[in-house]
Amino acid sequence: MTALSGKVQTVLGLVEPSQLGRTMTHEHLTMTFECCYFPPAPGDKMIAEAPIEMKNLHWLRQNPYSCHENLLLWQETDAVREELLCYRRAGGGTIVENTTTGIARNLPVLRQLAKDTDVHIIAGAGYYVDVTHSEETRKSTVEKLTDIIVSEVLHGADGTDIRCGVIGEIGTSWPITESERKVLRATAHAQTQLGCPVIIHPGRNPAAPAEVVRILQEAGGDISKTVMSHLDRTIFDHGELLEFAKMGSYLEYDLFGTEMLNYPYNMEVDMPSDSQRVQTLAFLVKEGYEDRIVIAHDIHTKNRLTKYGGHGYSHILKNIVPKMLSRGISQNQVDKILIENPKHWLTFK
Ligand SMILES: CCC(=O)NCCS(=O)(=O)O
């Protein structure tokens, strides 16, 4: 038991879990994704370097990581504020902001957005993938990393008094690097001390989620309080998905709104459509996992914002929920996925 037990920690302080309402468990409001820039095909250099405008939007949707400007979500705080107000009007209550060290977490901006919009915002502690680790992070011991993560939750992060309410997204690559393994062990140790929620970004391989869970388990982590993100681009085979689900983490489908033909980080992946994501949710519900599913959009580039012709933070509430209902997922099950499961995950033990 700690002073946080039974509460949820937002950037504006502790709240009762019942206050959260509908929750997107994996979004970004301000960050940079420059670490994952993917050079355009030689013939696309001109369009990649041109200012973002209407006639480029289709190309951008298909090649979001090949346009440097598109990766700078931190430049769009005014647009994000407007979108959060829309999200609130659409019935949204809470957003878990998954930006961690390495991709320009900005806690003062998150606090201001929460004040301006009345949306509960929960910030993430810890570290993104290896390519963003500093030399200092690489050299740190597990104990030192644990202390830093614990302090980000108990006292505040990045020199502020703004406290994180989850650990993650903790970034991992495939194969998982030594530095990432250390961060995972530190995550598990911090979670043991704090009884807090954890969220993981797995590498882009079907074996990655289970390998992360094994590392967390060996270090004493609480898998029942851990979300495995990005399953929509990671595990495709239903048998493998059920095997992974048995390990006990929350199962997150968080790329709603992303439809692209060629996924540049792993060309073997056929990125599913939103309809296929809903089919997978219906399958998991049928298999008895309605208490373990959470969903989101993982907005991390400009083209996903409505300002750039994207779907925005309200797409799930406005478009995906009706689709879920029309595909046999009941209102009660939708409420579990959007309200009850996030609430249980986010409440400190
Ligand atoms: C920081 C945002 C993020 O990691 N999003 C996941 C992108 S992908 O790995 O699913 O392509």
The ligand as a Gaussian input file, in Angstrom:
#p B3LYP/6-31G(d) Opt

LIG

0 1
 C        5.772000       6.766000     -30.208000
 C        4.660000       6.194000     -30.958000
 C        4.828000       4.770000     -31.313000
 O        5.771000       4.112000     -30.918000
 N        3.924000       4.269000     -32.097000
 C        4.013000       2.947000     -32.631000
 C        4.301000       3.011000     -34.042000
 S        4.475000       1.456000     -34.711000
 O        5.600000       0.772000     -34.063000
 O        3.249000       0.679000     -34.438000
 O        4.677000       1.629000     -36.119000

